[in-house]
Amino acid sequence: MASYTSYGRRLESVTGAKLSNSKFNSIINEEALLTGDNTDHIIKFNRFDIPEGFTYLNGLRGYLFFTRPDLNILNGSGVLNDTLANVAGYREMFKNGSNVDRMIIKSLQQDTDFDSPYLPVLSNQIKGYTPEDQTLDSYEKGDTHHGSKIRYGKHSTVSRTSGSFSLSVEDTSFLSVYKLISIWTDYIERVFIGDTDPKETYIKNGILDYAVSVYYIATKLDGAEIMYWEKQVGVIPKNRPDSAFGTTKGQVTSPEYSLQFECSLKSRSSILDPHVLSEINTLSNTTKSKVSGALSSYDLAKGKIGQIFVSAPMIERLNNKFYLRWS
């Protein structure tokens, strides 16, 4: 197994500050390969129950990626469409609001200059997420003379449909998440009661323009090696967190939201289905800048951590493992 000492020597053998990001990444990958895959804990018994370091997971880091809806808010000229132009809230936020306000609106519609297939602000401000278990349904059959029955397994379809989940969110000083959710839920209501219409193509093809997909990835503490993933389809926001703005005299409070979402379907096999991960690469390549390569987490030339704000996630497969990278 590669040690930290051997890893340090390998870095020292390279020409210090001239080490490129690509070379640094290749060294990281080579070191990962040296650890191997010890299968003793699967095929043999640990009779003394002695902890073995190679089995330690140590912890997880989670990442959520929301795709963007395609609300019909702005017309082809980039101004509010006719049905919303006279709505005070939209008009004020788009015409007289800050650049942050206008970008929030643009992020909810596809044909704008918001160059990302995702809603990064949700990923950045979410404090935690817990996936729901998939539950195998069963039934009893074969009643004997003494009342004994055999239990048969069925399927997990019920737990993968019509689900819901909640997210704990700490908002920004611009209330970016609150404004985004407010516009999103308000639009859904307006479409339902007939105050505004989706784009014609969605009406003709019977597609919900406000539903999105959500990808969840859990990595090891290194933020790279992927241990679990899932996808939820047909996700819509359920609540606008007005209750978070309550105050108590003599106390200082900071708005933290519990956002509720509902979904139509959940990916069937999670970690057994690499197609879910490949979709992330496909989505990330729709940005105008395109995915050009993975960024290193540390800039050796400048002696500091790498670029903080990045364009899109990407998935790399190496030695039959998957790694989360950033473009």
Helices and strands as residue ranges (DSSP letters): H 4-12, G 16-18, H 21-34, H 40-43, G 53-55, E 60-66, H 82-85, H 88-91, I 92-96, H 99-107, H 120-125, E 126-128, E 138-141, E 150-153, G 158-160, E 161-170, H 176-193, H 200-205, E 212-220, E 226-237, G 242-245, E 256-266, G 270-272, H 275-284, E 298-299, E 304-305, E 313-318, E 321-326
